[in-house]
Amino acid sequence: MNNYWNQNNQTPPPYGEAYGVETASPDYVVSTENVNKLFRNVFVWMAAALGVTGLTSYLVAFTPLFYSLAATPLLFWGLIIAELGLVFFLSARLHKISFATASLCMTAYSILNGLTLSFIFAVYTASSIINTFFIAAGTFVAMALVGTFTKKDLSSWSRYLIMGVLGLIIASVVNIFVKSSTFEWVISIIGVLIFTVLTAVDTNKIKNMLREHDGVWDGETLRKVALMGALQLYLDFINLFLYLLRFLGRRN
């Protein structure tokens, strides 16, 4: 479910060129006030997506659909593939689709993710899920503030964090066969650390990207790329929450 932007730690090419986004005409000017509003909207869109996911997960967990997902692995993996497809579609077609279409895709992704995450209500107690959510939220807010207000460019950390994410994926696959509880605990700790730092790095990247392209991209393009920023932070939070839940959550 993770989709990370192409980051090479070099001075632009402009951020949007990763999606084939065209820049605005030279006489186009976007006000700093508008850019700041977009940056705030990144977090509004991210919070809205989390709300959709949480509500979907909670509702599905207490319906027959949950048992269908649990009893039909092909259906579950079909949802996972659909999620990946939506993220890849957004990344590849961002320059072609409208902001409204991109918003619908993100909403659909949030719903699909809610379906696949509904299992946590069967595995963990409601109180531990709530407690872990608030811990994850507090951690996320703290690191987002670091990324927002630091005067440093944190983009140089990106390559190492992405390598860490790939390592987590490989380690998780290995542990499917090893089935080591100690190894799982170590993976969870490392996962929490990686996505905690990624939150600050991604927030910093979004802030700098919007400022650097003030007056370069047209308003529609800025909104679409800001929406992708919201999706990235959404994924950071979801992964942070899930890794925290793996060693803080109490099982039913």
Sequence and secondary structure as in RCSB ss.txt:
>XXXX:A:sequence
MNNYWNQNNQTPPPYGEAYGVETASPDYVVSTENVNKLFRNVFVWMAAALGVTGLTSYLVAFTPLFYSLAATPLL
FWGLIIAELGLVFFLSARLHKISFATASLCMTAYSILNGLTLSFIFAVYTASSIINTFFIAAGTFVAMALVGTFT
KKDLSSWSRYLIMGVLGLIIASVVNIFVKSSTFEWVISIIGVLIFTVLTAVDTNKIKNMLREHDGVWDGETLRKV
ALMGALQLYLDFINLFLYLLRFLGRRN
>XXXX:A:secstr
        SSS S GGGGGT     TT    HHHHHHHHHHHHHHHHHHHHHHHHHHHHHTTSHHHHHHHH HHH
HHHHHHHHHHHHHHHHHHTTTS HHHHHHHHHHHHHHHHHHHTTHHHHB HHHHHHHHHHHHHHHHHHHHHHHH 
SS GGGGHHHHHHHHHHHHHHHHHHHHH  HHHHHHHHHHHHHHHHHHHHHHHHHHHHHHHHTTTTS HHHHHHH
HHHHHHHHHHHHHHHHHHHHHHH  B 
